C-alpha cells in the first residue's frame, strides 16, 4: 500500500474510533420507556501509527477533532425495553508522514450511524414509576449498528472523514450488578465490524477488509446515586485489508484501555468524561484520546 493510501487508512481508523472507542458501560441496563435523549459529543484523538511494515518510513501522525449530535428514543417492543439511536458527526482532521512532504487536512461531515438495541433478558418495558421500584438484575441485550457512507469523501484526497463504504456491527452484551445496593456493575460485550468494499480507495483502487471482531469488559462503581465511574477495556483482532486483490498482510491486534466518569446533575442534565489509550496496536493506530459528552433527557411517560 503506498504512503498516501496508508495515511488515509490510518485517518479513517481514527475517525471510526472517535465515534465508538467503546460501547458505553452500563448500556444494557433499565431505562424508562418514553425516555428521549439528545447528546452533544466532542472528541479529540491523536494517532501515531506505523505504516505498512514493509515500507521503511517514519510514522504517520494524525489529529482528529470531532463533534457529534445523537438522538436516542426508548420504547417497548414485545414487552421488552428497546431503543434506537441516530448519530451525525462533523470533524476536522490533519495528518503528516514524518521525514516526507506528505501532509494534509480536511473538515466536513463524518459517516452517520444508526442502531437498534433490545434487552432480551432482565429488561421489561417499564415506565418511570415502575423503574423506581424495579429490582435490578442481570440483563442480556443485543444491538445492531449500521454506519452509512454519508461523510465527505474525495478519492484523490490525502485525508477523508468519510469511509466510502458501509459497515455493520452486531453485538451481544451482558450487564450484572453486584455488591452493596448494586453499586458495582460488570459488563461484557462481544461484537464484530463487517465492511463492504470501498471501490474508490485512493483514486480508484478497491479496498476490501475482513471482519474485525472485538470483546469488551467494563467494571463500574457508583460513588453516589448521581456519580459513577468505570474502567473500560477492548480487544480487537483480524481486520486485514486487500487492495486491488493484493493482501496487505496487516491483520490487527489492538488492546485499548480507558475510563469514564458519569455525573448526573438532575433528571434532565448529565455529563460524561472519557479517556482512552491503545496499549497494544499491531497494524492499528497508537491512539490516545478523550471525549466530553453532554446529555439532555426528557420523558413523555408512554409505553
Residue pairs with C-beta under 8 A, 6 or more apart in sequence:
1 9
1 51
1 52
1 241
1 243
1 248
1 250
2 202
3 51
3 55
3 57
3 97
3 100
3 102
4 102
4 158
4 202
5 201
5 202
5 205
5 243
6 51
6 52
6 55
6 60
7 51
7 60
7 62
7 95
7 96
7 97
7 102
7 104
7 158
7 159
8 157
8 158
8 159
8 160
8 201
8 202
9 207
9 241
10 47
10 49
10 51
10 60
10 62
10 95
10 285
11 62
11 64
11 93
11 95
11 159
11 160
12 160
12 163
13 47
13 49
13 284
13 285
14 45
14 47
14 62
14 64
14 93
14 285
14 287
15 64
15 66
15 91
15 93
15 110
15 111
15 151
15 161
15 163
16 147
16 163
16 167
17 45
17 285
17 287
17 289
18 43
18 45
18 64
18 66
18 89
18 91
18 289
18 291
19 43
19 66
19 68
19 87
19 89
19 110
19 111
19 113
19 147
20 113
21 234
21 256
21 258
21 274
21 276
21 289
21 291
22 216
22 218
22 232
22 234
22 256
22 258
22 274
22 276
23 143
23 171
23 173
23 189
23 191
23 216
24 260
25 185
25 187
25 218
25 220
25 230
25 232
25 260
26 175
26 185
26 187
26 218
26 220
26 228
26 230
26 262
27 117
27 141
27 143
27 173
27 175
27 187
28 117
28 119
28 123
28 139
28 140
28 141
28 173
28 174
28 175
28 187
29 136
29 139
29 175
29 177
29 185
30 81
30 119
30 123
30 126
30 131
30 134
30 136
30 139
31 74
31 81
31 83
31 131
32 74
32 126
32 127
32 128
32 130
32 131
32 299
32 301
33 74
33 75
33 76
33 81
33 125
33 126
33 127
33 302
33 303
34 74
34 75
34 127
34 128
34 299
34 300
34 301
34 302
34 303
35 72
35 73
35 74
35 297
35 298
35 299
36 71
36 72
36 73
36 74
36 297
36 298
36 299
36 300
37 70
37 71
37 72
37 73
37 74
37 295
37 296
37 297
38 69
38 70
38 71
38 295
38 296
38 297
39 68
39 69
39 70
39 71
39 72
39 293
39 294
39 295
39 296
40 67
40 68
40 69
40 293
40 294
41 66
41 67
41 68
41 69
41 70
41 291
41 292
41 293
41 294
42 65
42 66
42 67
42 291
42 292
42 293
43 64
43 65
43 66
43 67
43 68
43 289
43 290
43 291
43 292
44 63
44 64
44 65
44 66
44 289
44 290
44 291
45 63
45 64
45 66
45 287
45 288
45 289
46 61
46 62
46 63
46 64
46 287
46 288
46 289
47 60
47 61
47 62
47 64
47 285
47 286
47 287
48 59
48 60
48 61
48 62
48 285
48 286
49 59
49 60
49 62
49 281
49 284
49 285
49 286
49 287
50 59
50 60
50 283
50 286
51 57
51 59
51 60
51 97
52 248
52 250
53 250
53 283
54 249
57 97
57 99
57 100
58 97
58 98
58 99
58 100
59 97
59 98
60 95
60 96
60 97
60 98
61 95
61 96
61 97
61 98
62 93
62 94
62 95
62 159
62 285
63 93
63 94
63 95
64 91
64 92
64 93
64 289
65 91
65 92
65 93
66 89
66 90
66 91
66 92
66 110
67 89
67 90
67 91
68 87
68 88
68 89
68 90
68 110
69 87
69 88
70 85
70 86
70 87
70 88
71 85
71 86
72 83
72 84
72 85
73 83
73 84
73 85
74 81
74 82
74 83
75 82
75 83
75 125
75 303
76 82
76 125
76 303
77 118
77 125
79 124
79 125
80 118
80 119
80 120
80 123
80 124
80 125
81 118
81 119
81 123
81 124
81 125
81 126
82 116
82 117
82 118
82 119
82 125
83 116
83 117
84 114
84 115
84 116
84 117
85 113
85 114
85 115
85 116
85 117
86 112
86 113
86 114
87 112
87 113
87 114
88 109
88 112
89 109
89 110
89 111
89 112
89 151
90 107
90 108
90 109
90 110
91 107
91 108
91 109
91 110
91 161
92 105
92 106
92 107
93 105
93 106
93 107
93 159
93 161
94 103
94 104
94 105
94 159
95 103
95 104
95 105
95 158
95 159
96 102
96 103
96 104
97 103
102 158
103 158
104 157
104 158
104 159
105 159
106 152
106 157
106 159
106 160
106 161
107 161
108 151
108 152
108 161
108 162
109 150
109 151
109 152
109 161
109 162
110 151
110 152
110 161
110 162
111 147
111 148
111 149
111 150
111 151
111 161
111 162
111 163
112 147
112 148
112 150
112 151
113 145
113 146
113 147
113 148
114 145
114 146
114 147
114 148
115 143
115 144
115 145
115 146
116 143
116 144
117 141
117 142
117 143
118 141
118 142
119 139
119 140
119 141
120 140
120 141
120 142
121 138
121 139
121 140
121 141
122 137
122 138
122 139
122 140
123 139
123 141
124 134
125 303
126 134
127 301
127 302
127 303
128 299
128 301
136 177
136 182
137 177
138 174
138 175
138 176
138 177
139 174
139 175
140 172
140 173
140 174
140 175
141 172
141 173
141 175
142 170
142 171
142 172
142 173
143 169
143 170
143 171
143 173
143 191
144 168
144 169
144 170
144 171
145 168
145 169
145 171
146 166
146 167
146 168
146 169
147 163
147 166
147 167
147 168
147 169
148 166
149 162
149 163
149 164
149 165
149 166
150 162
151 160
151 161
151 162
151 163
152 160
152 161
152 162
153 160
153 161
153 162
153 163
153 164
153 200
154 160
155 164
155 200
155 201
155 202
155 203
155 204
156 203
163 198
164 198
164 199
164 200
164 201
165 195
165 196
165 197
165 198
165 207
166 195
166 196
167 193
167 194
167 195
167 196
168 193
168 194
169 191
169 192
169 193
169 194
170 191
170 192
171 189
171 190
171 191
172 189
172 190
172 191
173 187
173 188
173 189
173 190
174 187
174 188
174 189
175 185
175 186
175 187
176 185
176 186
176 187
177 184
177 185
178 184
178 185
178 186
179 221
183 221
183 222
184 219
184 220
184 221
184 222
185 218
185 219
185 220
185 221
186 217
186 218
186 219
187 216
187 217
187 218
187 219
187 220
188 215
188 216
188 217
188 218
189 215
189 216
189 218
190 213
190 214
190 215
190 216
191 213
191 214
191 215
191 216
192 211
192 212
192 213
192 214
193 211
193 212
193 213
193 214
193 239
194 211
195 208
195 209
195 211
195 212
197 206
197 207
197 208
198 206
198 207
199 206
201 207
201 243
205 243
205 244
206 243
206 244
206 245
207 241
207 242
207 243
208 241
208 242
208 243
209 239
209 240
209 241
209 242
210 238
210 239
210 240
210 241
210 251
211 238
211 239
212 236
212 237
212 238
212 239
212 252
213 236
213 237
213 238
214 234
214 235
214 236
214 237
215 234
215 235
216 232
216 233
216 234
216 235
217 232
217 233
218 230
218 231
218 232
218 233
219 230
219 231
220 228
220 229
220 230
220 231
220 260
221 228
221 229
221 230
222 228
223 229
225 264
226 263
226 264
226 265
227 261
227 262
227 263
227 264
228 261
228 262
229 259
229 260
229 261
229 262
230 259
230 260
230 262
231 257
231 258
231 259
232 256
232 257
232 258
232 259
232 260
232 276
233 255
233 256
233 257
233 258
234 254
234 255
234 256
234 258
235 254
235 255
235 256
236 252
236 253
236 254
236 284
237 251
237 252
237 253
237 254
238 251
238 252
239 251
239 252
239 284
240 247
240 248
240 249
240 250
240 251
240 252
240 283
241 248
241 250
242 248
250 283
251 282
251 283
252 282
252 283
252 284
253 280
253 282
253 283
253 284
254 278
254 280
254 281
254 282
254 284
255 278
255 279
255 280
255 281
256 276
256 277
256 278
256 279
256 287
257 276
257 277
257 279
258 274
258 275
258 276
258 277
259 274
259 275
260 272
260 273
260 274
261 272
261 273
261 274
262 270
262 271
262 272
263 270
263 271
263 272
264 270
265 271
267 297
268 296
268 297
268 298
269 294
269 295
269 296
269 297
270 294
270 295
270 297
271 292
271 293
271 294
271 295
272 291
272 292
272 293
272 295
273 290
273 291
273 292
273 293
274 290
274 291
274 292
274 293
275 289
275 290
276 287
276 288
276 289
276 290
277 287
277 288
277 289
278 284
278 285
278 286
278 287
278 288
281 287
